[in-house]
Structures are given as structure tokens and as C-alpha cells.
């Protein structure tokens, strides 16, 4: 199974193309605030950016904190899947995330990186990639959906 990593952030120009691609393709929204990846400045307007995304914890504290099972642990490789129909917008998943990688929209709906790789093709500077997790599993794109 593959996991998403931001391995070359020194190349990032802060364009948010990755966030917009995730929001549009995965979360069916046109706002980078509803994306599984967010870009933050760490040093100014034109340099020093950080990608905030799921680290593929195994076990995932966000899944353990979810009272309805809307977030569940992926079968291998770490990370979670999200069943939006089960979500009650309580925010416990976001509070449990150790790296603040779960973004809640105005209604309390969570957005988290599902390790699908949809955003990687939209990064103009090749900052992002999917890397093989230690354990083999089904192709990553099977888990790239929000139900």
C-alpha cells in the first residue's frame, strides 16, 4: 500500500495547487480549506512552506477517537478511510490527530489525506509523491474516496 509524503518541500512555492486538486477531486469542493492536504508558510510570503497531511499513523488516533466509525484504520500501511455518511461532525478526530492534519470545514465535516495521490500530479514543482508502505496491500486508489 502506498502512503503520501511531502519529501521535497524546499521546492514548494505555496501555490496550493495540491490542496485545490484534493478538494475538487476527492472532497468535491472548490476550497483548499476542505482538502486533505494544506500548505502553510513557515518563513514568509515567497519561501519556506510546510505540507500538513496525514502521517499514516498505525494505529491511527483519529480512527480510535471517532465514536461512529466514520474514520476507520486502513487495512495496512497506516492512515484512515472516511465514511462521511457516518460522521456526526463532533470534531473528536481532529482533536486526536497529533499533527493537526484533519481540517474541519465550517459545518464540522473532516477532511484528511486518504493517501490516494490525486494531488501529486497537480504539484508544479514535484514536491509530493506516493511511497510504498512497508506492508503490501491493494492499490492505493481503491481507498481514495469519501463516501
Helices and strands as residue ranges (DSSP letters): E 2-6, G 9-11, H 17-25, G 32-34, E 38-41, E 49-52, H 61-65, E 71-73, E 80-82, G 84-86, H 92-96, E 103-104, E 110-111, G 120-122, E 128-132, G 140-143
